[in-house]
Amino acid sequence: MASENIISKAIVQTYSEKLTDSLNVDVALVGAGPSALVASRYLTEAGFKTAIFESRLAPGGGVWGGGMCFNELIVQDDALDILNHFGISHRPVKDGEGYHTIDSVEMASGLIFGAVHAGVRIFNSVKVEDVVFHDNRVAGLVINWSPVLKLGLFVDPLTILAGAVVDATGHPSTVTNLVISKAQIKLSTPTGGILGEHPMWVDHGEVSCVESTAEYYPGLYACGMAANNIMGGYRMGPIFGGMLKSGKKVADLIIAAGKRK
Ligand code: 48H
């Protein structure tokens, strides 16, 4: 067989096997930002079949850019065990009251590698455009190629079934928004809707982001900035301990609930 055929056949076959095996997963996460990357690794290590669907070509979400493209991030003492689990290096800030700097490129690449190496499937350039809704629960995702949607092509999607769906889409909490509008459901929030992100208050936002990490409707969890947006938390800028801890928390919640497909 010509090399051209061997290469193309190997890629098409391997990708097809990977996607076919991911049509039914225990946990489907939307967005490959820091919270989802952490969550997915802990879930996979606990034996849950886990896949992430990311609309961009590069996973990593808002990590790469550090603060205003200065490619350094801050993490606090109480999230160092998560960084250490991924083998990501950190340096204490001198007189920095428990803050540490991390090279954002090492953080993004380390989280991505750690997740994939543990067995998480990441499908990049795949956008979640809807959810599967069965018997008053979120039961999966509706996916399509990002370029197809960007070009506005009229192409029907495919579906992923899941025991639990995690909205890890960051600030807009896209999945939760679309479930509210299309399934006309009420969330387990004080208003039944999305409360909306508040302005910057670092210490408050770091705590509320983790506290807000929860199951908001049967089958639908949220973590990271999506959870913060749902519960009206303050934003916190380029400090990422809350994102890491939120990812760990959503994994712990799903593991404790035994959500499997
Ligand atoms: C597939 C999608 C879709 C879709 C969006 O924003 P993220 O980095 O997510 P978090 O919450 O883990 O981390 C937030 C952090 O990066 C941040 O923004 C902080 C700390 N901000 C503080 C502040 O004050 O500003 O990543 C979300 C990912 C992105 O990669 C999107 O491309 C992806 O979700 N995504 N993927 N289908 N419909 N919508």
py3Dmol code that shows the C-alpha trace and the ligand (Angstrom):
import py3Dmol

protein = """\
ATOM      1  CA  MET A   1       0.000   0.000   0.000  1.00  0.00           C
ATOM      2  CA  ALA A   2       1.302   3.498  -0.788  1.00  0.00           C
ATOM      3  CA  SER A   3       2.425   5.590   2.195  1.00  0.00           C
ATOM      4  CA  GLU A   4      -0.306   8.129   1.441  1.00  0.00           C
ATOM      5  CA  ASN A   5      -2.951   5.409   1.898  1.00  0.00           C
ATOM      6  CA  ILE A   6      -1.384   3.949   5.028  1.00  0.00           C
ATOM      7  CA  ILE A   7      -1.264   7.369   6.715  1.00  0.00           C
ATOM      8  CA  SER A   8      -4.810   8.389   5.794  1.00  0.00           C
ATOM      9  CA  LYS A   9      -6.308   4.982   6.629  1.00  0.00           C
ATOM     10  CA  ALA A  10      -4.589   4.868  10.034  1.00  0.00           C
ATOM     11  CA  ILE A  11      -5.875   8.322  10.959  1.00  0.00           C
ATOM     12  CA  VAL A  12      -9.439   7.723   9.769  1.00  0.00           C
ATOM     13  CA  GLN A  13      -9.649   4.293  11.453  1.00  0.00           C
ATOM     14  CA  THR A  14      -8.131   5.378  14.761  1.00  0.00           C
ATOM     15  CA  TYR A  15     -10.265   8.508  14.999  1.00  0.00           C
ATOM     16  CA  SER A  16     -13.407   6.523  14.132  1.00  0.00           C
ATOM     17  CA  GLU A  17     -12.628   3.967  16.850  1.00  0.00           C
ATOM     18  CA  LYS A  18     -12.046   6.767  19.362  1.00  0.00           C
ATOM     19  CA  LEU A  19     -15.280   8.566  18.491  1.00  0.00           C
ATOM     20  CA  THR A  20     -17.358   5.373  18.287  1.00  0.00           C
ATOM     21  CA  ASP A  21     -16.132   4.351  21.727  1.00  0.00           C
ATOM     22  CA  SER A  22     -17.116   7.803  23.040  1.00  0.00           C
ATOM     23  CA  LEU A  23     -20.720   7.787  21.768  1.00  0.00           C
ATOM     24  CA  ASN A  24     -21.698   6.507  25.244  1.00  0.00           C
ATOM     25  CA  VAL A  25     -19.671   7.946  28.106  1.00  0.00           C
ATOM     26  CA  ASP A  26     -20.114   8.245  31.849  1.00  0.00           C
ATOM     27  CA  VAL A  27     -19.237  11.935  31.791  1.00  0.00           C
ATOM     28  CA  ALA A  28     -19.230  14.396  28.873  1.00  0.00           C
ATOM     29  CA  LEU A  29     -17.601  17.753  29.591  1.00  0.00           C
ATOM     30  CA  VAL A  30     -18.145  20.806  27.406  1.00  0.00           C
ATOM     31  CA  GLY A  31     -15.054  23.005  27.067  1.00  0.00           C
ATOM     32  CA  ALA A  32     -11.414  22.105  27.719  1.00  0.00           C
ATOM     33  CA  GLY A  33     -10.478  24.930  30.084  1.00  0.00           C
ATOM     34  CA  PRO A  34      -8.586  24.340  33.343  1.00  0.00           C
ATOM     35  CA  SER A  35     -11.588  23.233  35.411  1.00  0.00           C
ATOM     36  CA  ALA A  36     -12.647  20.586  32.878  1.00  0.00           C
ATOM     37  CA  LEU A  37      -9.100  19.318  32.341  1.00  0.00           C
ATOM     38  CA  VAL A  38      -8.680  18.780  36.096  1.00  0.00           C
ATOM     39  CA  ALA A  39     -12.144  17.230  36.493  1.00  0.00           C
ATOM     40  CA  SER A  40     -11.657  14.851  33.583  1.00  0.00           C
ATOM     41  CA  ARG A  41      -8.387  13.478  34.900  1.00  0.00           C
ATOM     42  CA  TYR A  42      -9.771  12.725  38.379  1.00  0.00           C
ATOM     43  CA  LEU A  43     -12.886  11.153  36.853  1.00  0.00           C
ATOM     44  CA  THR A  44     -10.844   8.944  34.550  1.00  0.00           C
ATOM     45  CA  GLU A  45      -8.554   7.903  37.385  1.00  0.00           C
ATOM     46  CA  ALA A  46     -11.684   6.876  39.328  1.00  0.00           C
ATOM     47  CA  GLY A  47     -12.691   4.602  36.426  1.00  0.00           C
ATOM     48  CA  PHE A  48     -15.285   6.862  34.753  1.00  0.00           C
ATOM     49  CA  LYS A  49     -15.276   6.928  30.954  1.00  0.00           C
ATOM     50  CA  THR A  50     -14.805  10.614  30.249  1.00  0.00           C
ATOM     51  CA  ALA A  51     -14.681  12.796  27.131  1.00  0.00           C
ATOM     52  CA  ILE A  52     -14.267  16.536  26.594  1.00  0.00           C
ATOM     53  CA  PHE A  53     -15.671  18.398  23.578  1.00  0.00           C
ATOM     54  CA  GLU A  54     -13.852  21.638  22.792  1.00  0.00           C
ATOM     55  CA  SER A  55     -14.906  24.063  20.066  1.00  0.00           C
ATOM     56  CA  ARG A  56     -11.449  25.553  19.523  1.00  0.00           C
ATOM     57  CA  LEU A  57      -8.486  23.871  17.856  1.00  0.00           C
ATOM     58  CA  ALA A  58      -6.357  24.222  21.012  1.00  0.00           C
ATOM     59  CA  PRO A  59      -7.616  22.960  24.373  1.00  0.00           C
ATOM     60  CA  GLY A  60      -6.589  25.006  27.437  1.00  0.00           C
ATOM     61  CA  GLY A  61      -9.297  27.692  27.495  1.00  0.00           C
ATOM     62  CA  GLY A  62      -8.221  30.913  29.164  1.00  0.00           C
ATOM     63  CA  VAL A  63      -4.960  29.548  30.572  1.00  0.00           C
ATOM     64  CA  TRP A  64      -2.595  30.340  27.675  1.00  0.00           C
ATOM     65  CA  GLY A  65      -2.844  34.121  27.904  1.00  0.00           C
ATOM     66  CA  GLY A  66      -1.881  34.510  31.596  1.00  0.00           C
ATOM     67  CA  GLY A  67      -2.766  38.027  32.725  1.00  0.00           C
ATOM     68  CA  MET A  68      -3.157  40.435  29.790  1.00  0.00           C
ATOM     69  CA  CYS A  69      -0.868  38.166  27.705  1.00  0.00           C
ATOM     70  CA  PHE A  70       1.910  38.275  30.327  1.00  0.00           C
ATOM     71  CA  ASN A  71       2.152  34.478  30.280  1.00  0.00           C
ATOM     72  CA  GLU A  72       2.268  33.882  34.027  1.00  0.00           C
ATOM     73  CA  LEU A  73      -0.606  32.857  36.324  1.00  0.00           C
ATOM     74  CA  ILE A  74      -1.164  32.781  40.059  1.00  0.00           C
ATOM     75  CA  VAL A  75      -2.250  29.810  42.162  1.00  0.00           C
ATOM     76  CA  GLN A  76      -2.636  29.773  45.935  1.00  0.00           C
ATOM     77  CA  ASP A  77      -1.241  27.297  48.492  1.00  0.00           C
ATOM     78  CA  ASP A  78      -4.396  25.250  48.818  1.00  0.00           C
ATOM     79  CA  ALA A  79      -4.426  24.253  45.128  1.00  0.00           C
ATOM     80  CA  LEU A  80      -0.786  23.167  44.930  1.00  0.00           C
ATOM     81  CA  ASP A  81      -1.631  19.493  45.497  1.00  0.00           C
ATOM     82  CA  ILE A  82      -3.588  19.526  42.215  1.00  0.00           C
ATOM     83  CA  LEU A  83      -0.690  21.138  40.330  1.00  0.00           C
ATOM     84  CA  ASN A  84       1.690  18.624  41.891  1.00  0.00           C
ATOM     85  CA  HIS A  85      -0.570  15.765  40.777  1.00  0.00           C
ATOM     86  CA  PHE A  86      -0.092  17.008  37.196  1.00  0.00           C
ATOM     87  CA  GLY A  87       3.661  17.613  37.718  1.00  0.00           C
ATOM     88  CA  ILE A  88       3.324  21.333  36.899  1.00  0.00           C
ATOM     89  CA  SER A  89       6.023  23.544  38.426  1.00  0.00           C
ATOM     90  CA  HIS A  90       5.343  26.657  40.511  1.00  0.00           C
ATOM     91  CA  ARG A  91       7.377  29.339  42.293  1.00  0.00           C
ATOM     92  CA  PRO A  92       6.389  31.090  45.518  1.00  0.00           C
ATOM     93  CA  VAL A  93       5.780  34.828  45.204  1.00  0.00           C
ATOM     94  CA  LYS A  94       8.241  36.622  47.523  1.00  0.00           C
ATOM     95  CA  ASP A  95       6.231  38.000  50.463  1.00  0.00           C
ATOM     96  CA  GLY A  96       3.211  36.877  48.474  1.00  0.00           C
ATOM     97  CA  GLU A  97       1.023  35.464  51.260  1.00  0.00           C
ATOM     98  CA  GLY A  98       0.652  31.956  49.878  1.00  0.00           C
ATOM     99  CA  TYR A  99       0.583  32.896  46.174  1.00  0.00           C
ATOM    100  CA  HIS A 100       2.682  31.104  43.543  1.00  0.00           C
ATOM    101  CA  THR A 101       3.454  31.934  39.897  1.00  0.00           C
ATOM    102  CA  ILE A 102       3.171  29.390  37.101  1.00  0.00           C
ATOM    103  CA  ASP A 103       4.214  29.729  33.472  1.00  0.00           C
ATOM    104  CA  SER A 104       0.868  29.689  31.674  1.00  0.00           C
ATOM    105  CA  VAL A 105       2.232  27.679  28.744  1.00  0.00           C
ATOM    106  CA  GLU A 106       3.462  24.974  31.140  1.00  0.00           C
ATOM    107  CA  MET A 107       0.110  25.083  32.934  1.00  0.00           C
ATOM    108  CA  ALA A 108      -1.972  24.704  29.742  1.00  0.00           C
ATOM    109  CA  SER A 109       0.224  22.024  28.204  1.00  0.00           C
ATOM    110  CA  GLY A 110       0.636  20.208  31.554  1.00  0.00           C
ATOM    111  CA  LEU A 111      -3.115  20.060  32.195  1.00  0.00           C
ATOM    112  CA  ILE A 112      -3.816  18.879  28.641  1.00  0.00           C
ATOM    113  CA  PHE A 113      -1.072  16.242  28.687  1.00  0.00           C
ATOM    114  CA  GLY A 114      -2.038  15.063  32.181  1.00  0.00           C
ATOM    115  CA  ALA A 115      -5.657  14.576  31.165  1.00  0.00           C
ATOM    116  CA  VAL A 116      -4.991  12.823  27.857  1.00  0.00           C
ATOM    117  CA  HIS A 117      -2.221  10.685  29.319  1.00  0.00           C
ATOM    118  CA  ALA A 118      -4.608   9.503  32.053  1.00  0.00           C
ATOM    119  CA  GLY A 119      -7.044   8.336  29.355  1.00  0.00           C
ATOM    120  CA  VAL A 120      -9.377  11.309  28.842  1.00  0.00           C
ATOM    121  CA  ARG A 121     -10.569  11.690  25.251  1.00  0.00           C
ATOM    122  CA  ILE A 122     -10.454  15.301  24.064  1.00  0.00           C
ATOM    123  CA  PHE A 123     -12.303  16.065  20.835  1.00  0.00           C
ATOM    124  CA  ASN A 124     -11.116  19.458  19.644  1.00  0.00           C
ATOM    125  CA  SER A 125     -12.733  21.581  16.904  1.00  0.00           C
ATOM    126  CA  VAL A 126     -16.062  20.070  18.005  1.00  0.00           C
ATOM    127  CA  LYS A 127     -18.754  22.436  19.195  1.00  0.00           C
ATOM    128  CA  VAL A 128     -21.658  21.497  21.436  1.00  0.00           C
ATOM    129  CA  GLU A 129     -24.729  23.048  19.843  1.00  0.00           C
ATOM    130  CA  ASP A 130     -27.494  21.401  21.926  1.00  0.00           C
ATOM    131  CA  VAL A 131     -28.149  18.732  24.550  1.00  0.00           C
ATOM    132  CA  VAL A 132     -30.011  15.425  24.535  1.00  0.00           C
ATOM    133  CA  PHE A 133     -32.957  15.674  26.939  1.00  0.00           C
ATOM    134  CA  HIS A 134     -34.671  12.448  28.125  1.00  0.00           C
ATOM    135  CA  ASP A 135     -37.383  12.181  30.810  1.00  0.00           C
ATOM    136  CA  ASN A 136     -36.596  15.505  32.507  1.00  0.00           C
ATOM    137  CA  ARG A 137     -32.858  15.011  32.631  1.00  0.00           C
ATOM    138  CA  VAL A 138     -29.911  16.101  30.562  1.00  0.00           C
ATOM    139  CA  ALA A 139     -28.786  12.865  28.950  1.00  0.00           C
ATOM    140  CA  GLY A 140     -26.081  13.877  26.489  1.00  0.00           C
ATOM    141  CA  LEU A 141     -24.702  16.328  23.950  1.00  0.00           C
ATOM    142  CA  VAL A 142     -25.427  17.333  20.383  1.00  0.00           C
ATOM    143  CA  ILE A 143     -22.170  18.009  18.539  1.00  0.00           C
ATOM    144  CA  ASN A 144     -20.978  19.337  15.229  1.00  0.00           C
ATOM    145  CA  TRP A 145     -17.662  20.430  13.688  1.00  0.00           C
ATOM    146  CA  SER A 146     -16.829  24.001  14.712  1.00  0.00           C
ATOM    147  CA  PRO A 147     -15.941  25.030  11.125  1.00  0.00           C
ATOM    148  CA  VAL A 148     -19.320  23.742   9.910  1.00  0.00           C
ATOM    149  CA  LEU A 149     -21.087  25.988  12.407  1.00  0.00           C
ATOM    150  CA  LYS A 150     -18.764  28.926  11.772  1.00  0.00           C
ATOM    151  CA  LEU A 151     -19.447  28.733   8.041  1.00  0.00           C
ATOM    152  CA  GLY A 152     -23.174  28.455   8.697  1.00  0.00           C
ATOM    153  CA  LEU A 153     -23.432  25.223   6.700  1.00  0.00           C
ATOM    154  CA  PHE A 154     -26.727  23.372   6.908  1.00  0.00           C
ATOM    155  CA  VAL A 155     -25.381  20.072   8.299  1.00  0.00           C
ATOM    156  CA  ASP A 156     -27.146  17.933  10.899  1.00  0.00           C
ATOM    157  CA  PRO A 157     -25.231  17.038  14.055  1.00  0.00           C
ATOM    158  CA  LEU A 158     -24.359  13.782  15.863  1.00  0.00           C
ATOM    159  CA  THR A 159     -25.048  12.872  19.491  1.00  0.00           C
ATOM    160  CA  ILE A 160     -23.161  11.698  22.564  1.00  0.00           C
ATOM    161  CA  LEU A 161     -25.044   9.997  25.422  1.00  0.00           C
ATOM    162  CA  ALA A 162     -23.747  10.545  28.944  1.00  0.00           C
ATOM    163  CA  GLY A 163     -24.561   9.731  32.569  1.00  0.00           C
ATOM    164  CA  ALA A 164     -23.571  13.292  33.465  1.00  0.00           C
ATOM    165  CA  VAL A 165     -22.931  16.438  31.418  1.00  0.00           C
ATOM    166  CA  VAL A 166     -20.624  19.148  32.762  1.00  0.00           C
ATOM    167  CA  ASP A 167     -20.957  22.751  31.612  1.00  0.00           C
ATOM    168  CA  ALA A 168     -17.325  23.924  31.658  1.00  0.00           C
ATOM    169  CA  THR A 169     -17.786  26.589  28.978  1.00  0.00           C
ATOM    170  CA  GLY A 170     -16.403  29.429  31.109  1.00  0.00           C
ATOM    171  CA  HIS A 171     -17.937  32.906  31.523  1.00  0.00           C
ATOM    172  CA  PRO A 172     -21.052  32.460  29.303  1.00  0.00           C
ATOM    173  CA  SER A 173     -22.168  29.063  30.742  1.00  0.00           C
ATOM    174  CA  THR A 174     -23.379  28.279  27.236  1.00  0.00           C
ATOM    175  CA  VAL A 175     -24.767  24.809  27.864  1.00  0.00           C
ATOM    176  CA  THR A 176     -26.830  25.861  30.869  1.00  0.00           C
ATOM    177  CA  ASN A 177     -28.201  28.839  28.937  1.00  0.00           C
ATOM    178  CA  LEU A 178     -29.344  26.665  26.091  1.00  0.00           C
ATOM    179  CA  VAL A 179     -30.917  24.049  28.386  1.00  0.00           C
ATOM    180  CA  ILE A 180     -32.940  26.787  30.110  1.00  0.00           C
ATOM    181  CA  SER A 181     -34.132  28.319  26.872  1.00  0.00           C
ATOM    182  CA  LYS A 182     -34.825  25.135  24.896  1.00  0.00           C
ATOM    183  CA  ALA A 183     -36.100  22.755  27.611  1.00  0.00           C
ATOM    184  CA  GLN A 184     -37.683  25.587  29.642  1.00  0.00           C
ATOM    185  CA  ILE A 185     -36.451  24.141  32.899  1.00  0.00           C
ATOM    186  CA  LYS A 186     -35.670  25.762  36.242  1.00  0.00           C
ATOM    187  CA  LEU A 187     -32.234  25.379  37.784  1.00  0.00           C
ATOM    188  CA  SER A 188     -31.553  24.768  41.463  1.00  0.00           C
ATOM    189  CA  THR A 189     -30.652  28.464  41.945  1.00  0.00           C
ATOM    190  CA  PRO A 190     -32.559  31.038  44.055  1.00  0.00           C
ATOM    191  CA  THR A 191     -34.389  32.342  40.949  1.00  0.00           C
ATOM    192  CA  GLY A 192     -34.425  29.150  38.911  1.00  0.00           C
ATOM    193  CA  GLY A 193     -32.336  30.980  36.302  1.00  0.00           C
ATOM    194  CA  ILE A 194     -28.762  32.177  35.805  1.00  0.00           C
ATOM    195  CA  LEU A 195     -27.858  34.954  38.260  1.00  0.00           C
ATOM    196  CA  GLY A 196     -25.006  36.395  36.143  1.00  0.00           C
ATOM    197  CA  GLU A 197     -21.342  37.155  36.829  1.00  0.00           C
ATOM    198  CA  HIS A 198     -20.430  40.034  39.153  1.00  0.00           C
ATOM    199  CA  PRO A 199     -17.417  42.388  38.777  1.00  0.00           C
ATOM    200  CA  MET A 200     -13.903  41.734  40.125  1.00  0.00           C
ATOM    201  CA  TRP A 201     -13.426  40.761  43.790  1.00  0.00           C
ATOM    202  CA  VAL A 202     -10.604  38.236  43.892  1.00  0.00           C
ATOM    203  CA  ASP A 203     -10.982  36.680  47.346  1.00  0.00           C
ATOM    204  CA  HIS A 204     -14.754  36.460  47.099  1.00  0.00           C
ATOM    205  CA  GLY A 205     -14.712  35.033  43.552  1.00  0.00           C
ATOM    206  CA  GLU A 206     -12.149  32.363  44.384  1.00  0.00           C
ATOM    207  CA  VAL A 207     -14.359  31.016  47.174  1.00  0.00           C
ATOM    208  CA  SER A 208     -17.720  31.391  45.420  1.00  0.00           C
ATOM    209  CA  CYS A 209     -16.511  29.647  42.270  1.00  0.00           C
ATOM    210  CA  VAL A 210     -15.800  26.459  44.225  1.00  0.00           C
ATOM    211  CA  GLU A 211     -18.981  26.790  46.323  1.00  0.00           C
ATOM    212  CA  SER A 212     -21.064  27.206  43.141  1.00  0.00           C
ATOM    213  CA  THR A 213     -19.749  23.994  41.594  1.00  0.00           C
ATOM    214  CA  ALA A 214     -22.822  21.754  41.667  1.00  0.00           C
ATOM    215  CA  GLU A 215     -25.489  19.763  39.850  1.00  0.00           C
ATOM    216  CA  TYR A 216     -28.018  22.409  38.702  1.00  0.00           C
ATOM    217  CA  TYR A 217     -30.498  20.108  37.022  1.00  0.00           C
ATOM    218  CA  PRO A 218     -30.654  16.304  36.863  1.00  0.00           C
ATOM    219  CA  GLY A 219     -27.675  15.246  34.746  1.00  0.00           C
ATOM    220  CA  LEU A 220     -26.318  18.801  34.363  1.00  0.00           C
ATOM    221  CA  TYR A 221     -23.327  19.946  36.437  1.00  0.00           C
ATOM    222  CA  ALA A 222     -21.320  23.165  36.145  1.00  0.00           C
ATOM    223  CA  CYS A 223     -17.757  24.006  37.141  1.00  0.00           C
ATOM    224  CA  GLY A 224     -15.258  26.861  36.755  1.00  0.00           C
ATOM    225  CA  MET A 225     -16.446  30.249  35.518  1.00  0.00           C
ATOM    226  CA  ALA A 226     -19.659  28.682  34.208  1.00  0.00           C
ATOM    227  CA  ALA A 227     -20.645  27.787  37.796  1.00  0.00           C
ATOM    228  CA  ASN A 228     -19.604  31.260  38.944  1.00  0.00           C
ATOM    229  CA  ASN A 229     -21.832  32.835  36.296  1.00  0.00           C
ATOM    230  CA  ILE A 230     -24.802  30.635  37.167  1.00  0.00           C
ATOM    231  CA  MET A 231     -24.659  31.599  40.855  1.00  0.00           C
ATOM    232  CA  GLY A 232     -23.723  35.275  40.370  1.00  0.00           C
ATOM    233  CA  GLY A 233     -20.165  35.085  41.756  1.00  0.00           C
ATOM    234  CA  TYR A 234     -17.512  37.798  41.492  1.00  0.00           C
ATOM    235  CA  ARG A 235     -14.743  37.429  38.884  1.00  0.00           C
ATOM    236  CA  MET A 236     -11.146  37.023  39.981  1.00  0.00           C
ATOM    237  CA  GLY A 237      -8.812  37.633  37.022  1.00  0.00           C
ATOM    238  CA  PRO A 238      -5.648  35.571  36.407  1.00  0.00           C
ATOM    239  CA  ILE A 239      -5.685  33.517  39.610  1.00  0.00           C
ATOM    240  CA  PHE A 240      -6.528  29.877  38.950  1.00  0.00           C
ATOM    241  CA  GLY A 241      -6.668  28.016  42.274  1.00  0.00           C
ATOM    242  CA  GLY A 242     -10.474  28.269  42.245  1.00  0.00           C
ATOM    243  CA  MET A 243     -10.669  26.789  38.726  1.00  0.00           C
ATOM    244  CA  LEU A 244      -8.476  23.826  39.712  1.00  0.00           C
ATOM    245  CA  LYS A 245     -10.413  23.206  42.932  1.00  0.00           C
ATOM    246  CA  SER A 246     -13.747  23.563  41.129  1.00  0.00           C
ATOM    247  CA  GLY A 247     -12.647  20.881  38.636  1.00  0.00           C
ATOM    248  CA  LYS A 248     -11.657  18.566  41.486  1.00  0.00           C
ATOM    249  CA  LYS A 249     -14.968  19.265  43.253  1.00  0.00           C
ATOM    250  CA  VAL A 250     -17.171  18.463  40.254  1.00  0.00           C
ATOM    251  CA  ALA A 251     -15.271  15.207  39.781  1.00  0.00           C
ATOM    252  CA  ASP A 252     -15.782  14.333  43.464  1.00  0.00           C
ATOM    253  CA  LEU A 253     -19.530  15.120  43.226  1.00  0.00           C
ATOM    254  CA  ILE A 254     -20.006  12.933  40.147  1.00  0.00           C
ATOM    255  CA  ILE A 255     -17.932  10.104  41.619  1.00  0.00           C
ATOM    256  CA  ALA A 256     -19.930  10.262  44.889  1.00  0.00           C
ATOM    257  CA  ALA A 257     -23.215  10.214  42.942  1.00  0.00           C
ATOM    258  CA  GLY A 258     -21.967   7.271  40.870  1.00  0.00           C
ATOM    259  CA  LYS A 259     -23.208   8.893  37.627  1.00  0.00           C
ATOM    260  CA  ARG A 260     -22.501   6.319  34.974  1.00  0.00           C
ATOM    261  CA  LYS A 261     -24.019   5.686  31.586  1.00  0.00           C
TER     262      LYS A 261
END
"""
ligand_1 = """\
39
48H
C -17.447 23.300 22.966
C -17.002 25.257 24.112
C -18.307 25.711 23.904
C -19.195 24.868 23.153
C -17.278 27.226 25.038
O -13.130 29.709 29.953
P -12.374 28.462 30.176
O -10.904 28.581 30.395
O -13.058 27.634 31.369
P -12.814 27.529 32.966
O -14.073 27.919 33.612
O -12.270 26.185 33.260
O -11.681 28.578 33.314
C -11.968 29.935 33.352
C -10.675 30.744 33.242
O -9.989 30.426 32.053
C -11.051 32.194 33.247
O -11.586 32.650 32.240
C -10.897 32.999 34.432
C -10.244 32.465 35.669
N -11.393 34.240 34.415
C -11.412 35.146 35.498
C -11.802 36.521 35.028
O -12.009 37.376 35.919
O -11.916 36.771 33.815
O -12.596 27.468 28.962
C -13.883 27.241 28.439
C -13.722 26.458 27.152
C -13.078 27.297 26.034
O -11.940 26.619 25.566
C -14.162 27.392 24.966
O -13.657 27.361 23.647
C -15.002 26.154 25.276
O -15.008 26.104 26.699
N -16.387 26.229 24.821
N -16.554 24.081 23.662
N -18.711 23.679 22.709
N -20.468 25.234 22.895
N -18.460 26.938 24.480
"""
view = py3Dmol.view(width=600, height=400)
view.addModel(protein, "pdb")
view.setStyle({"model": 0}, {"cartoon": {"style": "trace"}})
view.addModel(ligand_1, "xyz")
view.setStyle({"model": 1}, {"stick": {}})
view.zoomTo()
view.show()
